[in-house]
Amino acid sequence: MRSGYRTGHRLGRRFGWLWGAYGTSALGTWLAFGAFPLIAIRVLHAGPAEVAALSSVAAAVGAAVAVPLGPWVEFRRKRPVLITMDLSRFVALLTIPAAYALGVLTFLQLLLVSVVVAAADITFRAASGAYLKTLLPAEDLLVANVRFESTAWTTTIIGPPLGGAAIGLLGPLATVVADAVSYLLSALGIRATGGEEPPPERREAARMRAGDLLDGWRYILTDATLRPLFFNTALFNGLLMATQPLLAVLMIGRLGFAPWQYGLAFAAPSVGGLLGSRLARPLVTRFGQHRILVLVGALRALWPVGLAFLGPGTGGLLLVMGVELGLIFCCGVFNPVYATYRLERTPTDRAARTLSAWAVTTKASTALLTAVWGVLGGLLGPRTAIGLAGVLLLATPLLLPRRTAAPPAEPEPAPAHAPARARRAHP
């Protein structure tokens, strides 16, 4: 039985503000879910290729833009970076309704805003993981990640229906405004965390070198425990997301499901994510972190292949909901355990670069595999392409770390911050 995780649940006022900021921006994101494609179709009369570019091209370009931001974030205080990324998304999103009101909204602007939001999202995730590592002791990281995961699934359940209702009443631009405001509120919440953040270690050279851009990937690929997990998550997430457009084509187009049935098939099973995230900590306490990581990481790969057997009618709808419930439950357990495992094995002075490299790779691989599976869906049909992705996903557990290792030793803190650093030391 693991004894390294605390039984208490109080993580302090500063974490409370950070958690609230996360929940606010997550709710705003889900309220505006699908708003950009709707604006492109209804307002700008965009075609299928342009709508596809909003997700695939914007994600790929946003990932490329975020590459130099990882090393840049590493040597700066993380809280101002988080606030800057929130305000950047706030301003970028507000240009959409402003341009519409002035009659000058274009598809190019939608694409550029999507790129800015994607790059800011990657940078925010990298900075927030590094900030969390300095904010809490190692034994509280799993509790914090469980709370983030529970909040993510809660907003997934309530956000799209509320957003859909708002779009029906006020149009998609209203949800874009709501999303923008959520980032402003998130920035205010992060600012309210207050406290003293340890200064980052300064580099000897003032200018960023070309080699600095690869530091995150270099650390991941030379670490025997992070390397397999890195490839596992990039491949799993990419293959899983690549089938989403094909599922929409299969369900709504060929099998005749109504849009509300399609939405229900993926919204209702999100309850499994909420339940799984609540069970993550007790399972780790009972069976150990590495065992749960490998077991649940393998179980989540078993579900998607079932979507290849999707048929019409109530039976087909129940099949999708059952598959998604099992998949999302496993992901709800896996995600906070994996996020904690990764943070524990990444030194504080490398956290931003490592997390940025991880997020860039995941975003880029998802964009690439989505494009590839779009071609395969056209050649083989959506059902066959979905089945092929499911079969390949069955092999992803082979990339899970077979062994664990002790977390790396943290660098010695500066004397002025010795008491605070001592509280954050790994047990």
C-alpha positions, 0 to 999 in steps of 0.5 A: 500500500502506498503511504506517500500521499496525504490523507488531508484535502486542504491545499491552501488558499493559493491553490484554491484560487488557481483551481477556481481560475482553471474551472472558470476558463474550462467552463468558458472553453466548453461553452464555446465548444464548436463556436468557431466552425459555426461562425465559419459556416453561418457567418462566413459561408466557409466550405468543408476544407476551410472548416477542417483547417480551423482545427487541423492547421490552426493546431499544427501552426499553434504548436509550432509557434509554441516551440520557442515559448517553452524555454522562454517560460522556463527562466521566468516566474510562472504566475506572470506568464499564466496571467499573460497567456490568459489575457492574450486569449481574452484579447484575441477572442474579443477581436472576433465579435468586434470585427463582426460588429464592424462588418470586417470579420474574415476567415483569415482572422478566425484562423489567426485567432485559433493559432494564437489560442492554441499557442497560448494554451500550450504555453499556459499548460506548461507554465501551470504545471511548473507553477503547481510544482512550486506551489505544492509539496510532492505528496499533494500533487495527485490530490491537486491533479484529481481536482483539476480532472474532476473539474474538467469532466464537470465542465465537459458535462454542463458546458456544451448543453449550456453553450448550445442553448446560448448559441440557439438564443443568441448565436455563436458569437455570444459564446465566444464572448463568454469564453473570452470573459472566462480567461479574464476571470482566470487571469484575475484568479491567478493574480489573487493567488499572491504569495512569493514565487521562487525566482527561476534559475538564470541562464549564463547566456542572455540570448536563447540558443538554438539548442535550447529549443530542444531541451524539453525533448532531449530530457524526455527522450533520455529519461527511461520512464518518461520516454515510453509514456511520452510516446504512449500518450502522443500516439493514444491521444492522436489516434483517439482524436483522429476518429472523431470527425469520422464518427460524426460522418458515420453517425450523422451521415450514414447511420442517420442519427440526429445531432442531439443523439450524437451530442448525447452519445458523448456528453452523457458518458462524461459522468464516467470521467468524473467518477474515475477521477474521484477514484484515482487517489484511493486506487493509487493509495491502495495499489501504487502509482505505477501499477495503476498507471500501467493497468488503467493505461492498458484498459483504456486502449481496449474500448475504441475498437468497439466503435467499428461495430456501430449500427443504427438505431437505439442499439447503436446509440447504446453501443457508443455510449457504453464504449465512451463510458468505459473509455472515459472512466479509464481516462478519468483515472489515468489522466491525474495519475499520469500528470502526477507521475510526469511532474514527479519525474521532472525537475523543477528547473526543467518542468516548463520546457518538458511540459511544453515539448510534451504538449507541442508533440501531442498537439502536432501528432493529433493534427497529423493523424487527424489529417491522415485518418481523414484521407483513410476515411475517404479511401476505406470508408469511415467504419474501416478507418475507425476500426483500423485506429482501434486496432492500432490503439490496442498496441499502445499499452506496449509503450507504457513504462515497464518499470518506475524509478525514483524521482530525480533529485531537485537542485539545491535551493537558494539560501533565501528560499530554503524554508519554502523549498524544504516544504516542497522536497520530495519524500 
